[in-house]
Amino acid sequence: MPSLQTLLLVNIRTVVTFEQIPASLILNWDHTGLHYVPTSSWTLEAKGSQKVPITAIDDKRQLTAVFAWSLAGDFLPPQVIYGGRTPACLPKASFPADWHVTYTPSHWANEETMMDYAHSILLPYVGAKRKEHKLSNDHPALAIFDQFKGQLTLTFRNFLAANHIIIIEVPSNCTDRLQPLDLSVNKPIKDSLKTKFQAWYVCRKHSPTAESPICHQACRSMPISHEAFGSKIADRSCGRYEAAKRYDCQWLPQCGILDTAKDLL
């Protein structure tokens, strides 16, 4: 009996061949949670210290990012979703102009955010690639994604169909093996954010005047002391978590992985 991986690949190959879909119109997107404070399980402290606290190691607050790529290696602008009920929950800083930044009460994506994503990011990309390849406006594209319920609603599926985007679903409980972004991009992005946080924290706590490039960049992107940052992170009554959110606007766009994703994919 063929494996799920074999069946998925045969299904994709059949659709791509029959519909003559170019690589730039074969898309995969995925939702991933990013911690406000991307801490690691280690830190630095003076030798002989009997207590070594790790700032925010138990902080579980997250935002959701939607990453997408094409088989040609194009990395689409992300969607970033914060938790909150009004625009006041968004960071007081600017993301790149082509990113889509929004909010939901839980920070989880839903049908509404997926519709926003399609209008703001997906359709402009697909339209541009059809034009680039001199294809008709109704030439099929292929979207491969998991079975997250927010993107399997009848409204969203009909919307994709109306825009000539064919859907192939990654089988349940197989995303860690069959979802391309899970296998390539998501973890390196999270690792990059951890590295930036660690560099900032070490420089602020132990070498506040350090001039190394990584310290300079990290400290400049979050110009507050580690004591102030740690105290604000610990204050879980603060509805906006503004100190924690500032890294999203500075460090996420700086992730080198966003520029070199093609090499991983």
C-alpha positions as CSV (number, residue, x, y, z in Angstrom):
1,M,0.0,0.0,0.0
2,P,1.5,3.4,-1.0
3,S,2.6,5.7,1.9
4,L,0.8,9.0,2.6
5,Q,3.9,10.8,1.3
6,T,3.8,8.9,-2.0
7,L,0.1,9.6,-2.4
8,L,0.6,13.3,-1.6
9,L,3.5,13.6,-4.1
10,V,1.6,11.7,-6.8
11,N,-1.4,13.9,-6.3
12,I,0.7,17.1,-6.6
13,R,2.6,15.8,-9.6
14,T,-0.7,14.9,-11.4
15,V,-2.3,18.3,-10.8
16,V,0.9,20.2,-11.8
17,T,1.3,18.2,-15.0
18,F,-2.3,18.2,-16.1
19,E,-2.8,21.9,-15.4
20,Q,0.7,22.9,-16.5
21,I,1.4,24.9,-13.4
22,P,4.8,26.7,-13.2
23,A,6.9,26.4,-10.1
24,S,6.2,30.0,-9.0
25,L,2.5,29.2,-8.8
26,I,3.0,26.1,-6.6
27,L,2.6,27.5,-3.1
28,N,2.8,26.3,0.5
29,W,1.9,28.3,3.5
30,D,1.9,27.6,7.2
31,H,0.9,29.1,10.5
32,T,3.5,29.1,13.3
33,G,3.6,30.5,16.8
34,L,6.4,32.9,17.8
35,H,7.1,33.8,21.4
36,Y,7.0,37.5,22.3
37,V,10.3,36.8,24.1
38,P,12.2,34.2,22.2
39,T,14.3,32.9,25.1
40,S,16.5,29.8,25.2
41,S,17.1,27.4,28.0
42,W,20.6,28.8,28.7
43,T,22.0,32.1,29.8
44,L,25.3,33.7,31.0
45,E,26.1,34.5,34.6
46,A,29.2,35.1,36.7
47,K,31.2,32.0,37.6
48,G,30.2,30.7,41.1
49,S,26.7,32.2,41.0
50,Q,24.3,30.1,43.0
51,K,21.2,31.5,41.4
52,V,21.0,31.8,37.6
53,P,17.6,33.2,36.5
54,I,16.6,33.0,32.8
55,T,14.4,35.9,31.9
56,A,10.9,34.9,30.8
57,I,11.7,31.2,30.3
58,D,8.2,30.4,31.4
59,D,6.5,33.1,29.3
60,K,4.2,31.4,26.8
61,R,2.7,34.5,25.2
62,Q,2.8,34.3,21.4
63,L,1.9,35.9,18.2
64,T,1.1,33.9,15.0
65,A,3.0,34.3,11.8
66,V,1.9,33.0,8.4
67,F,4.8,32.2,6.1
68,A,4.5,31.2,2.5
69,W,6.9,30.2,-0.3
70,S,6.7,29.0,-3.9
71,L,8.5,26.0,-5.5
72,A,10.5,28.5,-7.5
73,G,12.0,29.8,-4.2
74,D,10.0,33.0,-3.8
75,F,9.3,33.9,-0.1
76,L,6.0,35.8,0.2
77,P,5.6,38.7,2.6
78,P,4.4,37.3,6.0
79,Q,1.2,37.9,7.8
80,V,1.6,38.7,11.6
81,I,-1.3,38.2,14.0
82,Y,-1.2,39.7,17.5
83,G,-3.6,38.9,20.4
84,G,-6.1,41.7,21.2
85,R,-9.5,43.2,20.5
86,T,-8.6,46.6,19.2
87,P,-5.8,48.2,17.1
88,A,-4.2,49.3,20.4
89,C,-2.8,45.8,20.8
90,L,-0.5,46.3,17.8
91,P,3.1,47.4,18.4
92,K,3.8,51.1,18.2
93,A,6.3,50.6,15.3
94,S,6.2,49.8,11.6
95,F,6.7,46.6,9.8
96,P,7.8,46.4,6.1
97,A,5.0,47.9,3.9
98,D,4.2,44.7,2.1
99,W,3.6,42.7,5.4
100,H,0.1,42.2,6.6
101,V,-0.2,42.9,10.4
102,T,-3.5,42.3,12.1
103,Y,-5.0,40.9,15.4
104,T,-7.5,38.5,16.8
105,P,-8.7,38.0,20.4
106,S,-6.6,34.9,20.8
107,H,-3.8,35.7,18.2
108,W,-4.9,32.5,16.3
109,A,-5.7,32.8,12.6
110,N,-9.3,32.3,11.5
111,E,-11.4,32.6,8.4
112,E,-11.3,36.4,8.5
113,T,-7.5,36.6,8.8
114,M,-7.1,34.0,6.0
115,M,-9.4,36.1,3.7
116,D,-7.3,39.2,4.6
117,Y,-4.1,37.2,3.8
118,A,-5.5,36.1,0.5
119,H,-6.5,39.6,-0.5
120,S,-3.3,41.3,0.8
121,I,-0.6,38.9,-0.1
122,L,-1.7,35.8,-2.0
123,L,-3.7,37.2,-4.9
124,P,-1.2,40.1,-5.6
125,Y,1.6,37.5,-5.8
126,V,-0.4,35.1,-8.0
127,G,-1.5,37.8,-10.3
128,A,2.0,39.1,-10.7
129,K,3.4,35.7,-11.5
130,R,0.6,35.0,-14.1
131,K,1.5,38.3,-15.7
132,E,5.3,37.5,-15.6
133,H,4.8,34.1,-17.3
134,K,2.3,35.6,-19.8
135,L,-0.5,33.4,-18.5
136,S,-4.2,34.1,-18.6
137,N,-5.9,35.4,-15.4
138,D,-7.6,32.1,-14.9
139,H,-4.5,29.9,-15.3
140,P,-4.5,27.5,-12.3
141,A,-2.2,27.9,-9.3
142,L,-1.7,25.3,-6.6
143,A,-1.9,25.8,-2.8
144,I,-0.6,23.1,-0.5
145,F,-1.5,23.6,3.1
146,D,-2.5,21.6,6.3
147,Q,-5.9,21.0,7.7
148,F,-6.2,24.0,10.0
149,K,-9.9,24.7,10.2
150,G,-9.7,28.4,9.5
151,Q,-8.6,27.8,6.0
152,L,-10.9,24.9,5.3
153,T,-14.1,26.8,5.6
154,L,-16.5,26.7,2.6
155,T,-16.2,30.5,2.2
156,F,-12.4,30.4,1.9
157,R,-12.3,27.3,-0.3
158,N,-14.8,28.8,-2.6
159,F,-12.8,32.1,-2.7
160,L,-9.7,30.2,-3.8
161,A,-11.6,28.2,-6.4
162,A,-13.1,31.5,-7.8
163,N,-9.6,32.7,-8.2
164,H,-8.5,29.5,-9.9
165,I,-6.3,28.3,-7.0
166,I,-6.4,24.5,-6.6
167,I,-6.1,23.1,-3.1
168,I,-4.2,20.0,-2.0
169,E,-4.3,19.3,1.8
170,V,-1.4,17.9,3.8
171,P,-2.7,14.8,5.6
172,S,-3.6,15.1,9.3
173,N,-0.8,14.6,11.8
174,C,1.8,14.6,9.0
175,T,2.8,18.2,8.9
176,D,6.1,17.6,10.6
177,R,7.1,15.2,7.8
178,L,5.2,16.5,4.8
179,Q,4.7,20.2,5.2
180,P,7.6,21.9,3.4
181,L,7.8,25.0,5.6
182,D,7.8,22.8,8.8
183,L,10.8,20.9,7.3
184,S,12.8,23.9,6.2
185,V,12.0,27.5,7.3
186,N,10.0,27.7,10.5
187,K,12.6,26.4,12.9
188,P,15.5,28.5,11.4
189,I,13.4,31.6,11.8
190,K,12.7,30.8,15.4
191,D,16.4,30.1,16.0
192,S,17.3,33.4,14.4
193,L,15.0,35.3,16.7
194,K,16.4,33.5,19.8
195,T,19.9,34.4,18.6
196,K,19.0,38.1,18.3
197,F,17.3,38.1,21.8
198,Q,20.3,36.3,23.4
199,A,22.8,38.8,21.8
200,W,20.8,41.7,23.0
201,Y,20.4,40.3,26.5
202,V,24.0,39.4,26.9
203,C,25.2,42.8,25.6
204,R,22.8,44.7,27.8
205,K,23.5,42.7,31.0
206,H,27.2,41.9,30.7
207,S,28.7,44.3,28.1
208,P,26.4,47.4,27.8
209,T,29.2,49.2,25.9
210,A,30.1,46.4,23.6
211,E,30.9,47.5,20.0
212,S,30.8,44.2,18.2
213,P,28.5,44.2,15.1
214,I,26.0,41.7,16.6
215,C,25.8,43.6,19.9
216,H,25.5,46.9,18.2
217,Q,22.7,45.7,16.0
218,A,20.8,43.8,18.7
219,C,21.1,46.6,21.3
220,R,20.1,49.3,18.9
221,S,17.0,47.4,17.9
222,M,15.8,47.2,21.5
223,P,17.3,50.3,23.3
224,I,16.1,49.6,26.8
225,S,17.9,48.0,29.7
226,H,17.6,44.3,30.4
227,E,16.3,45.2,33.9
228,A,13.5,47.3,32.4
229,F,12.7,44.7,29.8
230,G,12.7,41.9,32.3
231,S,10.4,43.7,34.7
232,K,7.9,44.5,32.0
233,I,7.9,40.9,30.7
234,A,7.2,39.7,34.3
235,D,4.2,42.1,34.5
236,R,1.6,39.8,33.1
237,S,-1.1,42.3,34.0
238,C,0.1,44.6,31.2
239,G,-2.4,44.1,28.4
240,R,-0.2,45.4,25.6
241,Y,3.2,43.9,26.5
242,E,4.7,46.8,24.5
243,A,8.2,46.1,25.7
244,A,8.1,42.5,24.5
245,K,6.4,43.3,21.2
246,R,9.0,45.8,20.1
247,Y,11.3,43.0,19.1
248,D,8.8,41.8,16.5
249,C,9.0,45.0,14.5
250,Q,12.8,45.1,14.7
251,W,14.1,41.5,14.8
252,L,11.6,39.5,12.6
253,P,12.2,41.6,9.5
254,Q,16.0,41.4,10.2
255,C,15.9,37.6,10.1
256,G,18.5,36.8,7.4
257,I,16.5,33.6,6.8
258,L,13.7,35.7,5.2
259,D,16.2,36.7,2.5
260,T,17.9,33.3,2.1
261,A,14.9,31.1,2.4
262,K,15.4,29.9,-1.2
263,D,18.6,28.1,-0.2
264,L,16.7,26.1,2.5
265,L,13.7,25.4,0.3
